Amino acid sequence: LTLRLALAVAATLLVALVTALVYPADLQPLLLITVVPMVWGEALQGMSNSYFSLKQTMQYAAMIRGLGGVLSVAMLLSGVAMHASPTWLGAAYGVSSLIAGVVAVLLIRHAIGKSGQGIAALMGGLGHFTAAGVLTAALPQLGTLILERVSTLTGVAYYAAAFRVPALLMQVPRSISAAFYPPLFQSGLHDRAQHLRLMGDFLRLNLLVGLSLTLPVALYSDTIIGVLLGPSWLPVAGTVLSLLAWTILLRAVSAPLSDGAVTLGRVSARSRILTAQTALAVPLYIGFARYAGAIGAAWATLGLEALSAVAFIVVTPSVWLMFRRSISVGLLMPTAAVVLVRLIAGPSVTSLLLSVAAFVIPALLFHRDLRFSRPR
């Protein structure tokens, strides 16, 4: 299976350039030996996930992800047991992702050779799949990389610590995307009306989940940071987290629209948006982080996610019909309930738990009619 080597090499050179500009010389080998294999591995795995989703054989995609996780844990634990150097541990982490990516490509070759179908369509979009995979893996790293260059180590710590919370919570919408991928691919190929109905359900569910995760984190960011990291990280880390929390909701909007573009065969549109987002990321992070440190970097991250969501809204056909189905009293009432609990009970762990319940219970009652139409 032939990869678009020129695109992959260009992405690798971009990572090397950013590393040279951001990190001191003694840390650059460690970063490169960790990040470059990881970026290639994620790109190859992302391409395989798209292909196996198209074929509705998600067990292979799950196997590849599982293999990458097992290899990472095994190699890192082995390194710790042998008291290996940080360079060895970094290389082990990156190479484990690359090995999983190579296995993914081999599985695709086997699947194409066995079926003998769809190779032209796959090869036509392979470069865009690879570009999207590389950019998706590289974008989350830019904030921390650039922040260290233009701010203090304390600012980097505040941003990196706060970023882990939304990064973890974003795995929930990502899991929903994995569930919707196969029927979206099938309906995108055979039934556009069914595809539109599925997209409406997808967006509706993502907005519910996105709001249920965003509001508690945004409104109780100081409480969460205090519990996880201690009061010494306040107030800066709390402010950073309250801003980054809204990226979960923005991602909940852009992810279904991005997947909708892919499942309609418009992979190039997603690649162009991700490319523009990456190109804007460097000047935005430099400008905002230099002016306001970790809080500025959080604003830059929020702005990039907002631009991505707007771009996908613009390029998605019938998008307002999807939003009309998604935004309703059943979405607004739980949101109002969370805000009301916060105003009455104030910031505390108990209030945080009550806010989660105040959103989830009415949301379940209002959306009992949510059904996911299956393709005929």
C-alpha positions in Angstrom: 0.0 0.0 0.0 1.6 3.2 -1.2 1.5 6.2 1.2 1.8 9.8 0.1 5.4 10.0 1.2 5.8 13.6 0.3 3.0 14.7 2.6 4.2 12.6 5.4 7.8 13.9 5.1 6.5 17.5 5.0 4.6 16.8 8.3 7.7 15.3 9.8 9.8 18.4 8.8 7.2 20.6 10.3 7.5 18.8 13.7 11.3 19.1 13.4 11.1 22.8 12.7 8.7 23.5 15.7 11.0 21.4 17.9 14.1 23.4 16.9 12.3 26.7 17.5 10.8 25.8 20.9 13.0 23.4 22.8 16.6 23.7 24.0 19.2 21.6 22.1 19.6 19.0 24.9 15.9 18.1 24.8 15.4 18.1 21.0 16.5 14.5 20.4 14.2 13.2 23.2 11.3 15.1 21.7 11.9 14.0 18.1 12.4 10.3 19.0 9.1 10.4 20.9 6.9 12.6 18.7 7.9 11.7 15.1 7.2 7.9 15.4 4.0 8.7 17.4 2.7 11.1 14.7 3.4 8.5 11.9 1.8 5.8 14.0 -1.3 7.9 14.7 -1.6 8.8 11.0 -1.5 5.2 9.9 -3.9 4.1 12.6 -6.3 6.9 11.7 -6.3 5.8 8.0 -7.0 2.2 9.0 -9.9 3.3 11.3 -11.5 5.1 8.4 -11.1 2.1 6.1 -12.4 -0.5 8.5 -15.3 1.8 9.4 -16.2 2.0 5.7 -16.2 -1.8 5.6 -18.1 -2.0 9.0 -15.4 -4.2 10.5 -14.8 -2.2 13.6 -13.2 -5.2 15.4 -10.0 -4.6 13.4 -10.0 -0.9 14.3 -10.5 -1.8 18.0 -7.7 -4.5 17.7 -5.3 -1.9 16.3 -6.0 0.6 19.1 -5.7 -2.2 21.7 -2.4 -3.3 20.3 -1.0 0.2 20.4 -2.1 0.6 24.1 -0.7 -2.8 25.1 2.6 -2.2 23.4 2.9 1.3 25.0 2.2 0.0 28.5 4.5 -3.1 28.1 7.4 -1.1 26.7 7.1 1.6 29.3 6.8 -0.8 32.2 9.8 -2.7 30.8 11.8 0.5 30.7 10.9 1.5 34.2 11.8 -2.0 35.5 15.2 -1.8 33.8 15.7 1.8 35.0 16.0 2.9 31.4 16.9 6.5 30.4 14.2 9.1 29.4 15.4 8.8 25.8 14.7 5.1 25.8 11.3 5.5 27.4 10.4 8.2 24.8 11.5 6.1 22.0 9.6 3.1 23.3 6.4 5.2 23.5 6.8 6.5 20.0 7.8 3.2 18.4 4.9 1.4 20.0 2.5 3.7 18.2 4.4 3.3 15.0 4.3 -0.5 15.3 0.5 -0.4 15.7 0.4 1.8 12.6 2.4 -0.6 10.5 0.2 -3.5 11.6 -2.8 -1.4 10.6 -1.4 -0.9 7.0 -0.7 -4.6 6.8 -4.3 -5.4 7.7 -5.5 -3.0 5.1 -3.3 -4.6 2.4 -4.7 -8.0 3.5 -8.3 -6.8 3.4 -8.0 -5.1 0.0 -6.2 -8.2 -1.5 -8.9 -10.4 -0.1 -11.9 -8.4 -1.3 -10.4 -7.0 -4.5 -12.8 -4.1 -4.2 -12.6 -0.4 -3.4 -8.9 0.0 -3.9 -9.2 2.9 -6.3 -11.5 4.8 -4.0 -9.2 4.1 -1.0 -6.1 5.2 -2.8 -7.7 8.3 -4.1 -8.4 9.5 -0.5 -5.3 8.0 1.1 -3.3 11.3 1.1 -6.2 13.1 2.8 -6.7 10.4 5.4 -3.0 10.5 6.1 -2.9 14.3 6.3 -5.9 14.4 8.6 -4.3 11.8 10.9 -1.0 13.6 11.1 -2.6 17.0 11.8 -5.0 15.6 14.3 -2.1 14.1 16.2 0.1 17.2 16.0 -2.5 19.9 16.8 -2.9 19.1 20.5 0.9 19.2 21.0 1.4 22.8 19.7 0.0 24.7 22.6 2.4 23.2 25.1 5.3 23.3 22.7 4.9 27.0 21.8 4.0 28.1 25.3 7.4 27.0 26.6 9.1 29.1 24.1 7.2 32.4 24.8 6.2 31.9 28.5 7.6 30.6 31.8 7.8 27.0 32.9 5.1 27.8 35.5 2.8 28.9 32.7 3.5 25.7 30.8 2.7 23.6 33.9 -0.6 25.5 34.5 -1.7 24.9 30.9 -0.5 21.3 30.6 -2.2 20.3 33.9 -5.5 22.0 33.0 -5.5 20.6 29.4 -5.5 17.0 30.7 -9.0 17.3 32.0 -10.8 18.3 28.7 -8.4 16.0 26.8 -9.7 13.1 28.9 -13.3 14.1 28.6 -13.1 14.4 24.8 -12.7 10.7 24.7 -16.4 10.3 25.3 -17.6 12.2 22.1 -14.8 10.3 20.3 -16.3 7.0 21.4 -19.7 8.1 20.1 -18.1 9.0 16.8 -16.7 5.4 16.5 -20.2 4.0 17.1 -21.8 6.2 14.4 -19.1 5.7 11.7 -20.2 2.5 10.2 -23.9 3.4 9.6 -22.9 6.9 8.4 -20.5 5.3 5.8 -23.2 2.9 4.6 -25.9 5.5 4.4 -23.5 8.0 2.8 -22.9 5.5 0.0 -26.5 4.4 -0.5 -29.1 6.6 1.1 -28.5 10.4 1.5 -31.8 11.0 3.3 -30.9 8.4 5.9 -27.5 9.9 6.2 -29.1 13.3 7.1 -31.3 11.7 9.7 -28.4 9.9 11.3 -26.3 13.1 11.3 -29.2 14.9 13.1 -29.2 12.1 15.8 -25.4 12.2 16.0 -25.3 16.0 16.5 -28.1 15.9 19.0 -26.5 13.2 21.1 -23.1 15.0 20.9 -24.6 18.3 22.0 -26.2 16.6 25.0 -23.0 14.8 26.0 -20.8 17.9 25.2 -22.9 20.2 27.4 -23.1 17.6 30.2 -19.3 17.5 30.3 -18.6 21.2 29.5 -20.9 22.9 32.0 -19.7 21.2 35.2 -16.1 21.7 34.3 -16.5 25.3 33.2 -18.6 26.3 36.2 -16.6 24.3 38.8 -13.1 24.6 37.4 -11.6 25.9 40.7 -13.2 23.1 42.6 -11.9 20.5 40.2 -8.3 21.9 40.2 -8.4 22.2 44.0 -9.4 18.5 44.4 -7.0 17.2 41.7 -4.0 19.4 42.1 -4.4 21.3 45.3 -5.1 25.0 46.1 -1.6 26.1 45.2 -2.5 25.8 41.5 -5.3 28.3 41.9 -6.4 30.7 40.5 -4.5 30.5 37.2 -5.1 26.7 36.5 -8.7 27.1 37.4 -9.1 30.0 34.9 -7.3 28.0 32.2 -9.5 25.0 32.8 -12.7 27.1 32.7 -11.7 28.3 29.2 -10.5 24.9 27.9 -13.8 23.3 29.1 -15.6 25.0 26.3 -13.4 23.2 23.7 -15.3 20.0 24.6 -18.6 21.6 23.4 -17.0 23.0 20.3 -15.5 19.6 19.5 -18.9 18.1 20.1 -20.2 20.3 17.3 -17.3 19.9 14.8 -16.7 16.2 15.3 -20.1 15.0 13.8 -19.8 17.5 10.9 -16.2 16.3 10.3 -17.3 12.7 10.3 -20.3 13.6 8.1 -17.9 15.1 5.5 -15.7 12.0 5.5 -18.7 9.6 5.2 -19.9 11.5 2.2 -16.6 11.2 0.5 -15.5 14.8 1.1 -12.3 13.9 2.9 -10.4 16.7 1.2 -12.7 19.3 2.9 -11.7 18.0 6.4 -8.0 18.0 5.4 -8.2 21.6 4.2 -9.8 22.7 7.4 -7.3 20.9 9.6 -4.4 22.4 7.5 -5.8 25.9 8.0 -6.3 25.3 11.7 -2.7 24.1 12.0 -1.3 27.1 10.0 -3.2 29.5 12.3 -2.2 27.7 15.5 1.4 28.9 15.6 0.8 32.7 15.3 -2.2 32.5 17.6 -0.4 30.6 20.3 2.7 32.8 20.0 0.6 36.1 20.2 -1.8 35.1 22.9 0.7 33.2 25.1 3.3 36.0 24.9 0.6 38.5 26.0 -1.2 36.4 28.7 0.8 33.2 29.4 -1.2 30.1 30.1 -4.5 31.9 30.0 -3.6 33.4 26.6 -2.8 29.9 25.4 -6.2 28.7 26.6 -7.8 31.5 24.7 -5.9 30.5 21.5 -7.0 26.9 21.9 -10.6 28.0 22.3 -10.3 30.2 19.3 -8.9 27.4 17.1 -11.7 25.1 18.1 -14.3 27.8 17.4 -12.8 28.4 14.0 -12.8 24.7 13.2 -16.5 24.4 14.3 -17.5 27.4 12.1 -15.6 26.1 9.1 -17.3 22.7 9.3 -20.7 24.4 9.7 -20.0 26.4 6.5 -19.1 23.4 4.4 -21.8 21.0 5.7 -24.9 20.8 3.5 -28.3 21.1 5.4 -26.5 21.9 8.6 -29.2 24.2 9.9 -31.7 21.4 9.5 -29.5 19.3 11.8 -29.2 22.0 14.4 -33.0 22.6 14.3 -33.5 19.0 15.2 -30.8 19.1 17.9 -31.5 22.3 19.8 -34.7 22.1 21.7 -36.2 22.7 25.1 -34.8 19.3 26.1 -31.3 20.8 25.7 -32.0 24.3 27.1 -33.8 23.2 30.3 -31.0 20.9 31.6 -28.5 23.8 30.9 -30.6 26.2 32.9 -30.8 23.7 35.7 -27.0 23.4 36.0 -26.6 27.2 36.0 -29.3 27.5 38.7 -27.7 24.9 40.9 -24.4 26.7 40.6 -25.9 30.1 41.5 -27.8 28.7 44.5 -25.3 26.2 46.0 -22.1 27.8 45.1 -18.8 26.1 44.3 -18.2 22.8 46.1 -17.9 19.1 45.3 -21.5 18.5 46.5 -22.7 21.3 44.2 -20.7 19.8 41.3 -22.4 16.4 41.8 -25.8 18.1 42.0 -25.1 20.0 38.8 -24.3 16.8 36.9 -27.5 15.2 38.2 -29.5 18.4 37.4 -28.4 18.0 33.7 -28.5 14.3 33.3 -32.0 13.6 34.8 -34.0 16.2 32.8 -31.9 15.3 29.6 -32.9 11.7 29.9 -36.5 12.6 30.4 -36.7 15.0 27.5 -34.8 12.8 25.1 -36.5 9.5 25.7 -37.6 9.8 22.0 -34.0 9.7 20.8 -33.7 6.8 18.5 -30.9 6.0 16.1 -32.3 5.1 12.8 -30.7 2.1 11.2 -29.9 2.0 7.5 -32.3 -0.3 5.6 
